Amino acid sequence: MPKGLAALFAASFVFYTDDYVIAGVLPEIARDLGVSQAVAAQLISVFAVTVALVAPVAAVVLARTPRRLLLVASLCAFVAANAAAAGTSSFTVLLILRVVAAAAAAVATPALFATAVQLAPAAKVGRYVAIVALGVTGSIALGVPIGTWIGGVFGWRAVFATMAVCGLLALAGLLITVPRGTFGGPVLDWRAQVRSLGRRPGTFGLLANMSLMTGSMMMLTYLAPFLTDVAAAAVDARALSFGLAGIAGALGMWGGGVMTDRRGPDRTLLIGVSAIAGSMAGLWLLWVVRPVPLAAVLPVLAVWGAAAFWNSPAIQASSPPCPAASPHRHWR
């Protein structure tokens, strides 16, 4: 893997591990800061909402800003926010710091993918983008289990300290490997982007993806307390469960892509939606009959993890792209 691409993957992995890792130590944060687990979970919600709101705006407003500068500035803010989070004892302050870290991730995300396209040879653009995207799913498969274990052994503050250190390492990698010539592109035609929302297939695809991912991420947010209450899972078991779900998610995304190519998006979506509905029903049933052995939870959790990402390739394939959003037109 080219060094510059490895640095982009590492930055993506670090940013989105920071997003998801709190789910693994949610009970510890709630207990230490004296809030309910429902309130503590807002640390995850506020991160996700901030990324959703800031990322598209940043992609347009900062389109002409040198991407290397955007990535460096984002990682500096990210490191500072996580270092401060490791030392705070106030839930309110922690919530504000999560907004700062999320805004940094939101600004960096379009720049990460745009830089990958700019660095890629013409015949490997798709692979470069896929590797950066793998940092997102890989954060669930590897980053969250490691972070959960660190939080269980050394305390939740150590998780934020670790994220700050990882951010520094990602920053060093970008400074060393990403050339200064990675400039921004033309400003995106936001009017064309808004008009594209009026197309039924695109709008349906967005709503479907939003619904599926909302349900999946709600489960991910409360997975740690769910495992504790249903199977009396200790921190090691929680780390194993998050890792299994993440690996299943990566395999599910790959399988969904293969199925979309072979059988088309409609059949793929039918399988994926059925799987996620069935797995969520299974998890609810396990809650009703709790307590149960962890071995009874893991197979259902694996199906849920795979189904959560299975549908993404089919939804993208069934939604016509907006002409103004062509990556070759705007990123190169």
C-alpha positions as a LaTeX table, in Angstrom:
\begin{tabular}{lrrr}
\hline
Residue & $x$ (\AA) & $y$ (\AA) & $z$ (\AA) \\
\hline
Met1 & 0.00 & 0.00 & 0.00 \\
Pro2 & 1.43 & 3.45 & $-0.92$ \\
Lys3 & 2.53 & 5.41 & 2.13 \\
Gly4 & 0.22 & 8.34 & 1.44 \\
Leu5 & $-2.78$ & 6.04 & 1.14 \\
Ala6 & $-1.80$ & 4.25 & 4.36 \\
Ala7 & $-1.73$ & 7.62 & 6.13 \\
Leu8 & $-5.21$ & 8.48 & 4.84 \\
Phe9 & $-6.52$ & 5.09 & 5.97 \\
Ala10 & $-4.97$ & 5.60 & 9.41 \\
Ala11 & $-6.55$ & 9.04 & 9.77 \\
Ser12 & $-9.97$ & 7.67 & 8.77 \\
Phe13 & $-9.55$ & 4.80 & 11.22 \\
Val14 & $-8.64$ & 7.16 & 14.08 \\
Phe15 & $-11.44$ & 9.65 & 13.44 \\
Tyr16 & $-14.16$ & 7.02 & 13.36 \\
Thr17 & $-12.80$ & 4.89 & 16.16 \\
Asp18 & $-13.24$ & 8.03 & 18.24 \\
Asp19 & $-16.85$ & 8.19 & 17.09 \\
Tyr20 & $-17.78$ & 4.60 & 17.97 \\
Val21 & $-15.46$ & 3.76 & 20.87 \\
Ile22 & $-17.61$ & 5.44 & 23.53 \\
Ala23 & $-20.24$ & 2.75 & 22.95 \\
Gly24 & $-17.84$ & 0.20 & 24.45 \\
Val25 & $-17.27$ & 2.13 & 27.70 \\
Leu26 & $-20.68$ & 3.74 & 28.07 \\
Pro27 & $-21.47$ & 2.14 & 31.47 \\
Glu28 & $-18.15$ & 3.30 & 32.92 \\
Ile29 & $-18.56$ & 6.90 & 31.71 \\
Ala30 & $-22.12$ & 7.11 & 33.02 \\
Arg31 & $-21.15$ & 5.72 & 36.42 \\
Asp32 & $-18.08$ & 7.92 & 36.85 \\
Leu33 & $-19.75$ & 11.19 & 35.79 \\
Gly34 & $-22.95$ & 10.48 & 37.71 \\
Val35 & $-25.36$ & 10.45 & 34.77 \\
Ser36 & $-27.67$ & 7.80 & 33.36 \\
Gln37 & $-26.55$ & 5.65 & 30.47 \\
Ala38 & $-29.22$ & 7.29 & 28.29 \\
Val39 & $-27.70$ & 10.70 & 29.02 \\
Ala40 & $-24.14$ & 9.44 & 28.52 \\
Ala41 & $-25.18$ & 8.05 & 25.13 \\
Gln42 & $-25.72$ & 11.64 & 23.97 \\
Leu43 & $-21.93$ & 11.78 & 23.65 \\
Ile44 & $-22.34$ & 9.44 & 20.69 \\
Ser45 & $-25.43$ & 11.16 & 19.31 \\
Val46 & $-23.90$ & 14.62 & 19.37 \\
Phe47 & $-20.83$ & 13.34 & 17.52 \\
Ala48 & $-22.94$ & 11.75 & 14.78 \\
Val49 & $-25.24$ & 14.76 & 14.40 \\
Thr50 & $-22.29$ & 17.16 & 14.21 \\
Val51 & $-20.61$ & 15.10 & 11.49 \\
Ala52 & $-23.88$ & 14.86 & 9.53 \\
Leu53 & $-24.41$ & 18.64 & 9.65 \\
Val54 & $-20.85$ & 19.88 & 9.24 \\
Ala55 & $-19.42$ & 17.47 & 6.64 \\
Pro56 & $-21.56$ & 18.53 & 3.63 \\
Val57 & $-21.17$ & 22.21 & 4.48 \\
Ala58 & $-17.41$ & 21.84 & 4.87 \\
Ala59 & $-17.19$ & 19.99 & 1.56 \\
Val60 & $-18.65$ & 23.05 & $-0.20$ \\
Val61 & $-17.28$ & 25.97 & 1.84 \\
Leu62 & $-13.74$ & 24.59 & 2.13 \\
Ala63 & $-13.54$ & 23.07 & $-1.36$ \\
Arg64 & $-10.71$ & 25.40 & $-2.44$ \\
Thr65 & $-8.69$ & 25.09 & 0.75 \\
Pro66 & $-5.55$ & 22.95 & 0.38 \\
Arg67 & $-6.54$ & 19.49 & 1.54 \\
Arg68 & $-3.29$ & 18.84 & 3.35 \\
Leu69 & $-3.89$ & 21.98 & 5.41 \\
Leu70 & $-7.46$ & 20.87 & 6.19 \\
Leu71 & $-6.28$ & 17.46 & 7.36 \\
Val72 & $-3.49$ & 18.87 & 9.51 \\
Ala73 & $-5.76$ & 21.48 & 11.12 \\
Ser74 & $-8.49$ & 18.89 & 11.73 \\
Leu75 & $-6.12$ & 16.45 & 13.40 \\
Cys76 & $-4.68$ & 19.21 & 15.61 \\
Ala77 & $-8.18$ & 20.13 & 16.82 \\
Phe78 & $-9.01$ & 16.44 & 17.23 \\
Val79 & $-5.92$ & 15.79 & 19.38 \\
Ala80 & $-6.59$ & 18.83 & 21.56 \\
Ala81 & $-10.25$ & 17.85 & 22.11 \\
Asn82 & $-9.40$ & 14.28 & 23.11 \\
Ala83 & $-6.53$ & 15.33 & 25.37 \\
Ala84 & $-8.86$ & 17.73 & 27.17 \\
Ala85 & $-11.57$ & 15.05 & 27.38 \\
Ala86 & $-9.16$ & 12.75 & 29.19 \\
Gly87 & $-8.83$ & 15.28 & 31.99 \\
Thr88 & $-12.34$ & 16.62 & 32.47 \\
Ser89 & $-14.74$ & 15.59 & 35.22 \\
Ser90 & $-17.70$ & 17.54 & 33.82 \\
Phe91 & $-20.21$ & 15.85 & 31.56 \\
Thr92 & $-21.14$ & 19.20 & 29.98 \\
Val93 & $-17.51$ & 19.97 & 29.14 \\
Leu94 & $-17.10$ & 16.46 & 27.75 \\
Leu95 & $-20.16$ & 16.97 & 25.56 \\
Ile96 & $-18.71$ & 20.21 & 24.16 \\
Leu97 & $-15.37$ & 18.52 & 23.50 \\
Arg98 & $-17.19$ & 15.77 & 21.59 \\
Val99 & $-18.68$ & 18.44 & 19.34 \\
Val100 & $-15.17$ & 19.82 & 18.69 \\
Ala101 & $-13.78$ & 16.37 & 17.88 \\
Ala102 & $-16.77$ & 15.62 & 15.63 \\
Ala103 & $-16.40$ & 18.92 & 13.76 \\
Ala104 & $-12.74$ & 18.04 & 13.15 \\
Ala105 & $-13.75$ & 14.63 & 11.78 \\
Ala106 & $-16.47$ & 16.23 & 9.64 \\
Val107 & $-14.07$ & 18.71 & 8.06 \\
Ala108 & $-11.49$ & 15.98 & 7.47 \\
Thr109 & $-13.81$ & 13.35 & 5.97 \\
Pro110 & $-14.43$ & 14.98 & 2.53 \\
Ala111 & $-10.75$ & 15.93 & 2.39 \\
Leu112 & $-9.66$ & 12.35 & 3.10 \\
Phe113 & $-11.66$ & 10.93 & 0.21 \\
Ala114 & $-10.77$ & 13.81 & $-2.12$ \\
Thr115 & $-7.07$ & 13.39 & $-1.36$ \\
Ala116 & $-7.32$ & 9.66 & $-2.01$ \\
Val117 & $-8.79$ & 10.38 & $-5.46$ \\
Gln118 & $-6.10$ & 12.95 & $-6.19$ \\
Leu119 & $-3.27$ & 10.61 & $-5.20$ \\
Ala120 & $-4.69$ & 7.58 & $-7.03$ \\
Pro121 & $-3.56$ & 6.46 & $-10.48$ \\
Ala122 & $-6.41$ & 6.70 & $-12.98$ \\
Ala123 & $-7.00$ & 2.93 & $-12.94$ \\
Lys124 & $-7.07$ & 2.66 & $-9.13$ \\
Val125 & $-9.35$ & 5.46 & $-7.98$ \\
Gly126 & $-12.03$ & 3.08 & $-6.73$ \\
Arg127 & $-9.56$ & 1.01 & $-4.75$ \\
Tyr128 & $-8.01$ & 4.07 & $-3.11$ \\
Val129 & $-11.43$ & 5.35 & $-2.05$ \\
Ala130 & $-12.42$ & 1.89 & $-0.80$ \\
Ile131 & $-9.32$ & 1.68 & 1.40 \\
Val132 & $-10.12$ & 5.02 & 3.05 \\
Ala133 & $-13.71$ & 3.84 & 3.55 \\
Leu134 & $-12.35$ & 0.64 & 5.10 \\
Gly135 & $-11.00$ & 2.81 & 7.90 \\
Val136 & $-14.60$ & 3.50 & 8.94 \\
Thr137 & $-15.74$ & $-0.13$ & 9.11 \\
Gly138 & $-12.34$ & $-1.19$ & 10.41 \\
Ser139 & $-12.76$ & 1.15 & 13.35 \\
Ile140 & $-15.69$ & $-0.97$ & 14.53 \\
Ala141 & $-13.91$ & $-4.27$ & 13.87 \\
Leu142 & $-10.62$ & $-3.35$ & 15.53 \\
Gly143 & $-10.62$ & 0.13 & 17.08 \\
Val144 & $-13.71$ & $-0.25$ & 19.26 \\
Pro145 & $-12.70$ & $-3.63$ & 20.77 \\
Ile146 & $-9.24$ & $-2.32$ & 21.62 \\
Gly147 & $-10.70$ & 0.87 & 23.04 \\
Thr148 & $-13.23$ & $-1.11$ & 25.06 \\
Trp149 & $-10.46$ & $-3.23$ & 26.54 \\
Ile150 & $-8.36$ & $-0.13$ & 27.35 \\
Gly151 & $-11.35$ & 1.48 & 29.03 \\
Gly152 & $-12.10$ & $-1.63$ & 31.05 \\
Val153 & $-8.54$ & $-2.06$ & 32.29 \\
Phe154 & $-7.29$ & 1.52 & 32.65 \\
Gly155 & $-10.50$ & 3.56 & 32.82 \\
Trp156 & $-12.49$ & 5.49 & 30.25 \\
Arg157 & $-10.17$ & 8.51 & 30.46 \\
Ala158 & $-7.38$ & 6.34 & 29.07 \\
Val159 & $-9.51$ & 5.82 & 25.96 \\
Phe160 & $-9.49$ & 9.54 & 25.18 \\
Ala161 & $-5.80$ & 9.81 & 25.98 \\
Thr162 & $-5.12$ & 6.93 & 23.60 \\
Met163 & $-7.17$ & 8.63 & 20.88 \\
Ala164 & $-5.13$ & 11.81 & 21.33 \\
Val165 & $-1.89$ & 9.83 & 20.91 \\
Cys166 & $-3.28$ & 8.03 & 17.86 \\
Gly167 & $-4.28$ & 11.39 & 16.41 \\
Leu168 & $-0.70$ & 12.62 & 16.81 \\
Leu169 & 0.61 & 9.53 & 15.03 \\
Ala170 & $-1.89$ & 10.02 & 12.20 \\
Leu171 & $-0.85$ & 13.67 & 11.97 \\
Ala172 & 2.82 & 12.71 & 11.72 \\
Gly173 & 2.00 & 10.18 & 9.00 \\
Leu174 & 0.12 & 12.76 & 6.93 \\
Leu175 & 2.87 & 15.37 & 7.29 \\
Ile176 & 5.48 & 12.88 & 6.15 \\
Thr177 & 3.66 & 11.14 & 3.30 \\
Val178 & 1.03 & 13.47 & 1.81 \\
Pro179 & 2.62 & 15.97 & $-0.59$ \\
Arg180 & 1.99 & 19.68 & $-0.30$ \\
Gly181 & 0.52 & 19.72 & $-3.80$ \\
Thr182 & $-2.82$ & 18.26 & $-2.72$ \\
Phe183 & $-4.89$ & 21.36 & $-3.42$ \\
Gly184 & $-8.63$ & 21.85 & $-3.27$ \\
Gly185 & $-10.87$ & 21.79 & $-6.33$ \\
Pro186 & $-13.67$ & 23.95 & $-7.72$ \\
Val187 & $-16.54$ & 24.81 & $-5.42$ \\
Leu188 & $-19.33$ & 22.24 & $-5.62$ \\
Asp189 & $-22.52$ & 23.36 & $-7.30$ \\
Trp190 & $-24.73$ & 23.17 & $-4.21$ \\
Arg191 & $-27.84$ & 24.09 & $-6.19$ \\
Ala192 & $-27.44$ & 20.98 & $-8.33$ \\
Gln193 & $-26.85$ & 18.95 & $-5.18$ \\
Val194 & $-30.10$ & 20.21 & $-3.66$ \\
Arg195 & $-32.02$ & 19.62 & $-6.91$ \\
Ser196 & $-30.82$ & 16.02 & $-6.93$ \\
Leu197 & $-32.79$ & 15.43 & $-3.71$ \\
Gly198 & $-35.96$ & 15.88 & $-5.73$ \\
Arg199 & $-35.26$ & 12.73 & $-7.73$ \\
Arg200 & $-37.38$ & 9.91 & $-6.34$ \\
Pro201 & $-34.80$ & 7.09 & $-6.59$ \\
Gly202 & $-32.13$ & 9.20 & $-4.92$ \\
Thr203 & $-34.44$ & 10.46 & $-2.20$ \\
Phe204 & $-35.78$ & 6.97 & $-1.52$ \\
Gly205 & $-32.23$ & 5.63 & $-1.33$ \\
Leu206 & $-31.21$ & 8.31 & 1.16 \\
Leu207 & $-34.28$ & 7.73 & 3.34 \\
Ala208 & $-33.81$ & 3.96 & 3.25 \\
Asn209 & $-30.14$ & 4.24 & 4.16 \\
Met210 & $-30.93$ & 6.73 & 6.92 \\
Ser211 & $-33.61$ & 4.47 & 8.39 \\
Leu212 & $-31.46$ & 1.36 & 8.30 \\
Met213 & $-28.37$ & 3.04 & 9.70 \\
Thr214 & $-30.35$ & 4.87 & 12.39 \\
Gly215 & $-31.71$ & 1.57 & 13.68 \\
Ser216 & $-28.31$ & $-0.08$ & 13.47 \\
Met217 & $-26.42$ & 2.72 & 15.19 \\
Met218 & $-29.01$ & 2.97 & 17.95 \\
Met219 & $-28.28$ & $-0.67$ & 18.71 \\
Leu220 & $-24.53$ & $-0.06$ & 18.54 \\
Thr221 & $-24.83$ & 2.86 & 20.96 \\
Tyr222 & $-26.45$ & 0.74 & 23.65 \\
Leu223 & $-24.72$ & $-2.54$ & 22.85 \\
Ala224 & $-22.52$ & $-2.44$ & 25.96 \\
Pro225 & $-25.37$ & $-2.10$ & 28.49 \\
Phe226 & $-27.43$ & $-4.56$ & 26.42 \\
Leu227 & $-24.69$ & $-7.19$ & 26.69 \\
Thr228 & $-24.24$ & $-6.48$ & 30.39 \\
Asp229 & $-27.93$ & $-6.90$ & 31.16 \\
Val230 & $-28.65$ & $-9.81$ & 28.82 \\
Ala231 & $-25.52$ & $-11.93$ & 29.23 \\
Ala232 & $-23.67$ & $-10.38$ & 32.21 \\
Ala233 & $-20.83$ & $-9.62$ & 29.79 \\
Ala234 & $-17.62$ & $-8.33$ & 31.37 \\
Val235 & $-15.35$ & $-5.91$ & 29.51 \\
Asp236 & $-13.45$ & $-8.69$ & 27.70 \\
Ala237 & $-16.70$ & $-10.19$ & 26.44 \\
Arg238 & $-17.87$ & $-6.76$ & 25.33 \\
Ala239 & $-14.65$ & $-6.21$ & 23.38 \\
Leu240 & $-15.09$ & $-9.61$ & 21.71 \\
Ser241 & $-18.69$ & $-8.78$ & 20.81 \\
Phe242 & $-17.83$ & $-5.41$ & 19.26 \\
Gly243 & $-15.02$ & $-7.01$ & 17.30 \\
Leu244 & $-17.30$ & $-9.75$ & 15.99 \\
Ala245 & $-19.93$ & $-7.20$ & 14.93 \\
Gly246 & $-17.31$ & $-5.08$ & 13.16 \\
Ile247 & $-15.78$ & $-8.01$ & 11.27 \\
Ala248 & $-19.26$ & $-9.19$ & 10.29 \\
Gly249 & $-20.01$ & $-5.65$ & 9.08 \\
Ala250 & $-16.94$ & $-5.58$ & 6.83 \\
Leu251 & $-17.84$ & $-9.00$ & 5.41 \\
Gly252 & $-21.44$ & $-7.90$ & 5.00 \\
Met253 & $-20.46$ & $-4.82$ & 2.99 \\
Trp254 & $-18.28$ & $-6.95$ & 0.73 \\
Gly255 & $-21.01$ & $-9.58$ & 0.34 \\
Gly256 & $-23.62$ & $-6.93$ & $-0.40$ \\
Gly257 & $-21.41$ & $-5.52$ & $-3.14$ \\
Val258 & $-20.94$ & $-8.96$ & $-4.72$ \\
Met259 & $-24.67$ & $-9.72$ & $-4.50$ \\
Thr260 & $-25.54$ & $-6.34$ & $-6.03$ \\
Asp261 & $-23.27$ & $-7.01$ & $-8.99$ \\
Arg262 & $-24.62$ & $-10.53$ & $-9.51$ \\
Arg263 & $-28.31$ & $-10.27$ & $-8.62$ \\
Gly264 & $-29.07$ & $-6.56$ & $-8.71$ \\
Pro265 & $-29.90$ & $-4.07$ & $-5.95$ \\
Asp266 & $-33.56$ & $-5.07$ & $-5.49$ \\
Arg267 & $-32.86$ & $-8.66$ & $-4.48$ \\
Thr268 & $-29.88$ & $-7.56$ & $-2.40$ \\
Leu269 & $-32.02$ & $-5.09$ & $-0.46$ \\
Leu270 & $-34.71$ & $-7.69$ & 0.11 \\
Ile271 & $-32.15$ & $-10.03$ & 1.67 \\
Gly272 & $-30.50$ & $-7.27$ & 3.69 \\
Val273 & $-33.66$ & $-5.70$ & 5.06 \\
Ser274 & $-35.02$ & $-9.12$ & 5.98 \\
Ala275 & $-31.78$ & $-10.01$ & 7.76 \\
Ile276 & $-31.63$ & $-6.82$ & 9.77 \\
Ala277 & $-35.31$ & $-7.05$ & 10.75 \\
Gly278 & $-34.86$ & $-10.69$ & 11.78 \\
Ser279 & $-31.71$ & $-10.04$ & 13.76 \\
Met280 & $-33.25$ & $-7.08$ & 15.60 \\
Ala281 & $-36.25$ & $-9.27$ & 16.45 \\
Gly282 & $-33.84$ & $-11.92$ & 17.70 \\
Leu283 & $-32.00$ & $-9.43$ & 19.90 \\
Trp284 & $-35.33$ & $-8.25$ & 21.32 \\
Leu285 & $-36.29$ & $-11.84$ & 22.08 \\
Leu286 & $-32.99$ & $-12.38$ & 23.90 \\
Trp287 & $-33.78$ & $-9.30$ & 25.98 \\
Val288 & $-37.19$ & $-10.72$ & 26.88 \\
Val289 & $-35.83$ & $-14.10$ & 28.04 \\
Arg290 & $-32.66$ & $-12.72$ & 29.71 \\
Pro291 & $-30.34$ & $-13.76$ & 31.21 \\
Val292 & $-28.84$ & $-15.96$ & 28.50 \\
Pro293 & $-25.29$ & $-17.20$ & 27.80 \\
Leu294 & $-23.10$ & $-14.95$ & 25.67 \\
Ala295 & $-22.82$ & $-17.82$ & 23.18 \\
Ala296 & $-26.52$ & $-17.40$ & 22.44 \\
Val297 & $-26.10$ & $-13.68$ & 21.71 \\
Leu298 & $-23.04$ & $-13.77$ & 19.45 \\
Pro299 & $-24.59$ & $-15.49$ & 16.39 \\
Val300 & $-27.51$ & $-13.06$ & 16.35 \\
Leu301 & $-25.09$ & $-10.17$ & 16.84 \\
Ala302 & $-23.00$ & $-11.36$ & 13.89 \\
Val303 & $-26.06$ & $-11.41$ & 11.61 \\
Trp304 & $-27.01$ & $-7.93$ & 12.81 \\
Gly305 & $-23.48$ & $-6.63$ & 12.17 \\
Ala306 & $-23.37$ & $-8.05$ & 8.65 \\
Ala307 & $-26.88$ & $-6.84$ & 7.80 \\
Ala308 & $-26.13$ & $-3.32$ & 9.04 \\
Phe309 & $-23.64$ & $-2.78$ & 6.19 \\
Trp310 & $-24.95$ & $-5.27$ & 3.62 \\
Asn311 & $-27.45$ & $-2.82$ & 2.13 \\
Ser312 & $-25.09$ & 0.10 & 1.52 \\
Pro313 & $-23.74$ & $-1.01$ & $-1.92$ \\
Ala314 & $-27.26$ & $-1.83$ & $-3.15$ \\
Ile315 & $-28.67$ & 1.54 & $-2.02$ \\
Gln316 & $-25.82$ & 3.37 & $-3.75$ \\
Ala317 & $-26.27$ & 1.32 & $-6.91$ \\
Ser318 & $-30.02$ & 2.00 & $-7.03$ \\
Ser319 & $-29.65$ & 5.76 & $-6.48$ \\
Pro320 & $-28.57$ & 7.72 & $-9.59$ \\
Pro321 & $-25.64$ & 10.03 & $-8.84$ \\
Cys322 & $-25.97$ & 13.76 & $-9.10$ \\
Pro323 & $-23.95$ & 14.96 & $-12.13$ \\
Ala324 & $-22.53$ & 17.80 & $-10.08$ \\
Ala325 & $-21.09$ & 15.36 & $-7.56$ \\
Ser326 & $-18.76$ & 13.50 & $-9.93$ \\
Pro327 & $-15.49$ & 12.92 & $-8.06$ \\
His328 & $-13.44$ & 13.33 & $-11.23$ \\
Arg329 & $-15.05$ & 16.66 & $-11.93$ \\
His330 & $-14.56$ & 18.21 & $-8.51$ \\
Trp331 & $-11.76$ & 16.41 & $-6.72$ \\
Arg332 & $-9.09$ & 16.17 & $-9.35$ \\
\hline
\end{tabular}
